[in-house]
Amino acid sequence: MTLIKSISGIRGTIGGIIAENLTPLDIVKFTAAYAAFIKKQSQKQKPCIVVGRDARISGEMVHRIITGTLIGMGCDVTDIGMATTPTTEIAVEKENASGGIIITASHNPKQWNALKLLNSRGEFLNAAEGEEILSIAESDDFVFSPVDELGKVTQKQYLHDHIQQVLSLELVDKKAIEAANFRVAIDCVNSVGGIAIPELLYALGVKEIFKLHCAPHGNFSHNPEPLPQHLAELASLTRSSKATVGFAVDPDVDRLAIYCEDGEPFGEEYTLVAVSDYILQHTPGNTVSNLSSSRALKDITHARGGEYNAAAVGEVNVVAKMKETNAVIGGEGNGGIIYPALHYGRDALAGIALFLTYLAKSGKTPSELRKSYPPYFMAKQKVELTPDIDTEIILDKVKEKFSDQQITDIDGVKIDFPDKWVHLRRSNTEPIIRVYSEAHSMQEAEEIGKQIIKLIQEFS
């Protein structure tokens, strides 16, 4: 069992021993530290904090503890119930709240849960803010409020507002989507996507939807990370139903995977590539993705006359680089699209609406669209870590080994070869080193990744 504390929040497995798992006491302590931080930063006697959650089995338990703790800390709570991560982010802005907590472990299996923390803009906290909250939690530097200063809870729903904001985007064309008579297959992995995605599609004018795992009960029907090896049912349904396109999301609906009409994966890396290509055709400008994302985004950005920049892995880092470079679109290669015209957060609802608009206007099938982009293949592998492994020493040895190549070390180590690259970094959410590699064939990508893994094992 595991408890991981990081600048982005606290994540762990439910049950077990205090301080080694995500137990009720750990949740109280971390929530109280966040509330103390928000009160100090906002300078408000009774700040408002938005709370939303995905459909995990532990979600209701964690939600009750967090809400009670916030009330006890003298914070008012806007409880939006089961809601996607991007919906919660939008709600923070709409409520003019001082912060927000999203109860979700994203793509982790059902035994995990987590607290993702937002600032008053509905964006994830930066490193310094995260470190301050960790420090407050470790030192128990918080004071609960007396009875006359307790907070209160207001319950609201924000999915409709979120969908209306998506539909009002200039580059989302409901009429074009409706006229295209799309048939859409979806896999929502028994979480909040099962509520949000059908409602979005109907609002966009899609009349035929073929649903998989849309009941939001939290007993995930398969591994919840939207990767091809977990989405065989969606591939089969897309083919058998003669759907135009298939969509899969993760439990908190900030990642989007697309399937072509023939049941083949569009490629999670190409979700961002395709949507960015559409955006750049209408609003020329710059793009950003993280170091582990495909070179294809850089290629199409340059082809459209823009500038591409890479950021360290993590949504907060991508957002910071997007603001710095005034990027019109950005995100992460795992299917996370960040469209500033809507908000600075990964948003699968925005991704679906923009992709369907592009598909309708292009007159192409998803497979035809996919073939129009530079062909890259990415291998994603990992190395399990034990407590005695010093990752910094390992990364330094890898850098030294490949010192004759282009090295980027703002986040782990990325080695850029002329015809391929490999990026290794310690995960913020799991006790592993992620090893991502990309080349012009899957065999080449897997081979360079395996070479690096062998080196890591030798250096351990």
VEXVO-766149 format. One line per 4 residues: number of its first residue (from 1); their letters; for each residue z, x, y of C-alpha. Coordinates in pm, whole numbers, plus 50000, padded with zeros to 5 digits. Example, Ala and Ser with C-alpha at 12.3 -4.5 7.8 and 13.67 -1.06 7.14 Angstrom:
BEGIN
1 = AS = 50780:51230:49550 | 50714:51367:49894;
This chain:
BEGIN
1 = MTLI = 50000:50000:50000 | 49920:50121:50349 | 50014:50094:50716 | 49784:50256:50971;
5 = KSIS = 49891:50284:51334 | 49622:50386:51579 | 49523:50350:51942 | 49317:50043:51850;
9 = GIRG = 49610:49855:51696 | 49804:49833:51374 | 49647:49762:51036 | 49795:49741:50690;
13 = TIGG = 49844:49566:50361 | 50064:49259:50348 | 50405:49275:50178 | 50612:49565:50056;
17 = IIAE = 50838:49815:50229 | 50898:49821:50605 | 50705:50093:50793 | 50483:50151:50489;
21 = NLTP = 50301:49816:50497 | 50225:49541:50745 | 50555:49355:50705 | 50698:49086:50937;
25 = LDIV = 50932:49342:51094 | 50645:49580:51167 | 50450:49293:51323 | 50745:49198:51547;
29 = KFTA = 50799:49554:51661 | 50437:49621:51743 | 50383:49286:51913 | 50694:49335:52126;
33 = AYAA = 50571:49681:52228 | 50234:49534:52329 | 50406:49258:52529 | 50623:49515:52708;
37 = FIKK = 50311:49715:52792 | 50130:49406:52925 | 50428:49301:53138 | 50449:49648:53289;
41 = QSQK = 50076:49675:53350 | 50022:49323:53485 | 50339:49323:53695 | 50374:48956:53602;
45 = QKPC = 50707:48807:53506 | 50540:48577:53252 | 50191:48707:53164 | 49952:48497:52955;
49 = IVVG = 49823:48642:52627 | 49545:48483:52421 | 49592:48483:52042 | 49316:48414:51788;
53 = RDAR = 49280:48484:51417 | 49031:48494:51133 | 49078:48289:50814 | 49271:48545:50608;
57 = ISGE = 49533:48410:50369 | 49804:48598:50562 | 49665:48484:50898 | 49894:48186:50951;
61 = MVHR = 50206:48389:50867 | 50108:48677:51096 | 50003:48432:51369 | 50341:48255:51367;
65 = IITG = 50528:48587:51391 | 50312:48714:51677 | 50331:48390:51873 | 50709:48371:51833;
69 = TLIG = 50752:48733:51933 | 50539:48690:52246 | 50742:48384:52347 | 51060:48583:52287;
73 = MGCD = 50927:48858:52512 | 50876:48608:52793 | 50497:48577:52762 | 50298:48255:52774;
77 = VTDI = 50052:48219:52487 | 49711:48054:52482 | 49668:47988:52112 | 49301:47941:52021;
81 = GMAT = 49371:47918:51646 | 49102:48032:51406 | 48844:48206:51623 | 48597:48492:51603;
85 = TPTT = 48675:48824:51765 | 48407:48777:52037 | 48533:48422:52103 | 48884:48559:52160;
89 = EIAV = 48747:48826:52392 | 48564:48563:52597 | 48875:48341:52604 | 49081:48621:52764;
93 = EKEN = 48837:48634:53055 | 48804:48255:53086 | 49184:48209:53083 | 49234:48489:53337;
97 = ASGG = 49487:48618:53084 | 49663:48954:53098 | 49561:49042:52743 | 49480:48920:52395;
101 = IIIT = 49562:48976:52029 | 49306:48921:51755 | 49461:48885:51409 | 49197:49029:51178;
105 = ASHN = 49140:49327:50954 | 48766:49294:51012 | 48578:49403:50696 | 48888:49502:50494;
109 = PKQW = 48970:49308:50174 | 49199:49004:50175 | 49527:49195:50120 | 49482:49359:50461;
113 = NALK = 49550:49224:50807 | 49568:49376:51153 | 49640:49329:51520 | 49350:49416:51752;
117 = LLNS = 49466:49447:52111 | 49276:49350:52425 | 49318:49418:52796 | 49278:49165:53078;
121 = RGEF = 48897:49199:53063 | 48890:49097:52698 | 48802:49453:52596 | 48977:49687:52354;
125 = LNAA = 49242:49919:52494 | 49152:50281:52568 | 49317:50579:52401 | 49585:50633:52667;
129 = EGEE = 49686:50265:52660 | 49699:50263:52282 | 49915:50574:52276 | 50155:50414:52526;
133 = ILSI = 50202:50110:52303 | 50262:50329:51999 | 50522:50522:52198 | 50698:50200:52307;
137 = AESD = 50702:50078:51947 | 50843:50404:51811 | 51120:50419:52071 | 51206:50045:52062;
141 = DFVF = 51163:50049:52439 | 51142:49672:52489 | 51384:49395:52584 | 51359:49034:52471;
145 = SPVD = 51391:48759:52732 | 51694:48533:52788 | 51666:48165:52698 | 51561:48047:53044;
149 = ELGK = 51275:48299:53060 | 51111:48234:52723 | 50735:48180:52721 | 50547:47871:52609;
153 = VTQK = 50242:47802:52394 | 49928:47614:52497 | 49667:47535:52232 | 49296:47542:52320;
157 = QYLH = 48958:47572:52149 | 48697:47816:52279 | 48412:47816:52027 | 48215:47554:52222;
161 = DHIQ = 48253:47757:52544 | 48139:48071:52361 | 47830:47899:52219 | 47739:47749:52557;
165 = QVLS = 47760:48094:52717 | 47526:48230:52447 | 47279:47943:52501 | 47285:48000:52878;
169 = LELV = 47170:48364:52844 | 46834:48415:53017 | 46684:48583:52709 | 46796:48313:52464;
173 = DKKA = 46522:48050:52436 | 46643:47738:52253 | 46307:47562:52292 | 46121:47849:52127;
177 = IEAA = 46370:47859:51839 | 46355:47483:51792 | 45975:47483:51796 | 45963:47756:51531;
181 = NFRV = 46128:47526:51272 | 46324:47811:51122 | 46496:47775:50786 | 46810:47991:50791;
185 = AIDC = 47033:48107:50505 | 47387:48224:50588 | 47681:48390:50411 | 48006:48362:50608;
189 = VNSV = 48243:48512:50345 | 48497:48225:50364 | 48619:48306:50713 | 48569:48181:51069;
193 = GGIA = 48196:48247:51057 | 48178:47941:50833 | 48282:47735:51136 | 48108:47930:51413;
197 = IPEL = 47766:48019:51269 | 47652:47670:51159 | 47766:47525:51493 | 47572:47796:51679;
201 = LYAL = 47257:47742:51470 | 47261:47366:51518 | 47312:47418:51893 | 47007:47649:51893;
205 = GVKE = 46794:47376:51736 | 46787:47507:51378 | 46768:47201:51153 | 46768:47355:50804;
209 = IFKL = 47065:47576:50714 | 47140:47697:50363 | 47508:47784:50341 | 47703:48030:50126;
213 = HCAP = 48081:48068:50141 | 48136:47876:50462 | 48472:47718:50368 | 48723:47918:50583;
217 = HGNF = 49005:47953:50328 | 49033:48333:50331 | 48980:48388:49959 | 48676:48605:50018;
221 = SHNP = 48407:48533:49761 | 48298:48896:49760 | 48380:49223:49934 | 48381:49114:50301;
225 = EPLP = 48193:49412:50440 | 47835:49285:50502 | 47652:49552:50303 | 47356:49500:50065;
229 = QHLA = 47565:49568:49752 | 47789:49273:49849 | 47516:49030:49955 | 47310:48975:49641;
233 = ELAS = 47376:48600:49659 | 47239:48582:50013 | 46931:48779:49913 | 46870:48539:49624;
237 = LTRS = 46934:48228:49836 | 46700:48349:50111 | 46421:48389:49857 | 46484:48073:49653;
241 = SKAT = 46524:47846:49955 | 46213:47992:50119 | 46427:48062:50426 | 46271:48233:50726;
245 = VGFA = 46568:48465:50761 | 46918:48522:50625 | 47231:48615:50820 | 47566:48752:50699;
249 = VDPD = 47875:48823:50906 | 48211:48987:50843 | 48539:48790:50853 | 48584:48815:51232;
253 = VDRL = 48212:48774:51315 | 48151:49084:51524 | 47905:49238:51274 | 47567:49093:51180;
257 = AIYC = 47352:49172:50878 | 47000:49028:50856 | 46787:48950:50550 | 46408:48920:50548;
261 = EDGE = 46222:48619:50411 | 46154:48807:50085 | 46525:48864:50025 | 46514:49228:50126;
265 = PFGE = 46777:49357:50372 | 46651:49410:50726 | 46899:49700:50735 | 47229:49681:50922;
269 = EYTL = 47122:49974:51141 | 46815:49779:51248 | 47007:49473:51369 | 47085:49664:51690;
273 = VAVS = 46739:49824:51696 | 46551:49492:51686 | 46771:49313:51937 | 46758:49616:52170;
277 = DYIL = 46379:49626:52144 | 46365:49263:52254 | 46606:49321:52543 | 46424:49635:52660;
281 = QHTP = 46091:49452:52672 | 46235:49214:52932 | 46505:49423:53104 | 46407:49792:53089;
285 = GNTV = 46704:50026:53096 | 46937:50248:52898 | 47099:50205:52557 | 47406:50340:52379;
289 = SNLS = 47518:50355:52017 | 47773:50566:51835 | 47715:50902:51670 | 47688:50741:51325;
293 = SSRA = 47403:50511:51424 | 47033:50546:51347 | 46794:50761:51547 | 46565:50456:51556;
297 = LKDI = 46746:50320:51863 | 46683:50646:52048 | 46316:50629:51947 | 46254:50275:52073;
301 = THAR = 46459:50334:52390 | 46243:50633:52484 | 45928:50437:52390 | 46036:50162:52635;
305 = GGEY = 46105:50416:52911 | 46485:50417:52893 | 46753:50676:52831 | 46961:50681:52513;
309 = NAAA = 47317:50813:52491 | 47553:50853:52195 | 47925:50778:52207 | 48215:50852:51978;
313 = VGEV = 48264:50594:51702 | 48464:50291:51811 | 48378:49992:52025 | 48594:50109:52317;
317 = NVVA = 48402:50440:52328 | 48062:50270:52315 | 48164:50028:52593 | 48287:50316:52811;
321 = KMKE = 47957:50502:52767 | 47759:50183:52833 | 47940:50131:53162 | 47899:50498:53255;
325 = TNAV = 47522:50490:53192 | 47463:50130:53306 | 47319:50043:52965 | 47151:49703:52926;
329 = IGGE = 47226:49685:52553 | 47429:49886:52306 | 47649:49869:52002 | 47715:50023:51667;
333 = GNGG = 47484:50074:51373 | 47702:49864:51143 | 47544:49551:51290 | 47756:49535:51604;
337 = IIYP = 47565:49422:51915 | 47717:49457:52262 | 47523:49269:52529 | 47681:49311:52875;
341 = ALHY = 47502:49004:53013 | 47745:48806:52794 | 48049:49034:52760 | 48145:49388:52658;
345 = GRDA = 48222:49322:52293 | 48040:49320:51960 | 47914:48968:51909 | 47727:48837:51603;
349 = LAGI = 47667:48499:51770 | 47479:48666:52055 | 47294:48879:51800 | 47174:48575:51603;
353 = ALFL = 47057:48390:51915 | 46870:48691:52054 | 46715:48782:51718 | 46593:48426:51655;
357 = TYLA = 46444:48411:52005 | 46262:48740:51944 | 46142:48619:51604 | 46013:48293:51754;
361 = KSGK = 45832:48463:52041 | 45687:48748:51834 | 45529:48521:51574 | 45622:48778:51309;
365 = TPSE = 45823:48742:50992 | 46144:48948:50969 | 45976:49187:50722 | 45680:49237:50958;
369 = LRKS = 45918:49303:51245 | 46117:49550:51037 | 45802:49745:50945 | 45722:49790:51315;
373 = YPPY = 46019:50025:51364 | 46053:50397:51281 | 46141:50441:50911 | 46483:50594:50859;
377 = FMAK = 46720:50569:50565 | 47097:50602:50594 | 47349:50686:50323 | 47714:50596:50380;
381 = QKVE = 47959:50777:50158 | 48328:50863:50178 | 48592:51103:50056 | 48939:50970:49972;
385 = LTPD = 49220:51157:50150 | 49560:51259:50020 | 49853:51323:50259 | 49835:51701:50212;
389 = IDTE = 49472:51733:50328 | 49432:51873:50680 | 49110:51716:50807 | 49097:51932:51119;
393 = IILD = 49080:52250:50912 | 48807:52097:50696 | 48601:51993:50998 | 48635:52338:51153;
397 = KVKE = 48510:52500:50831 | 48211:52265:50819 | 48125:52347:51182 | 48141:52716:51103;
401 = KFSD = 47922:52672:50795 | 47647:52500:51000 | 47689:52688:51329 | 47314:52757:51336;
405 = QQIT = 47239:52382:51375 | 47299:52143:51664 | 47666:52039:51645 | 47837:51749:51825;
409 = DIDG = 48216:51736:51792 | 48332:51462:52029 | 48420:51257:51720 | 48451:51448:51396;
413 = VKID = 48148:51668:51334 | 47782:51564:51355 | 47520:51811:51238 | 47168:51744:51367;
417 = FPDK = 46895:51903:51159 | 46535:51879:51280 | 46447:51604:51029 | 46788:51452:50944;
421 = WVHL = 47154:51441:51041 | 47496:51407:50883 | 47816:51288:51052 | 48164:51326:50905;
425 = RRSN = 48478:51186:51062 | 48820:51064:50962 | 48839:50685:50958 | 49072:50511:51205;
429 = TEPI = 49128:50223:50965 | 49139:50375:50615 | 49270:50703:50461 | 48920:50845:50411;
433 = IRVY = 48663:51080:50562 | 48340:50888:50624 | 48021:51082:50557 | 47712:50920:50708;
437 = SEAH = 47370:51081:50676 | 47018:50981:50777 | 46673:51107:50684 | 46317:50982:50628;
441 = SMQE = 46398:50893:50265 | 46709:50764:50094 | 46699:51052:49847 | 46712:51307:50131;
445 = AEEI = 46990:51116:50308 | 47201:51094:49993 | 47141:51458:49902 | 47257:51598:50238;
449 = GKQI = 47559:51367:50225 | 47651:51486:49877 | 47617:51850:49987 | 47869:51788:50266;
453 = IKLI = 48105:51602:50032 | 48095:51896:49792 | 48183:52129:50080 | 48473:51904:50186;
457 = QEFS = 48608:51911:49831 | 48576:52291:49819 | 48756:52326:50154 | 49037:52081:50059;
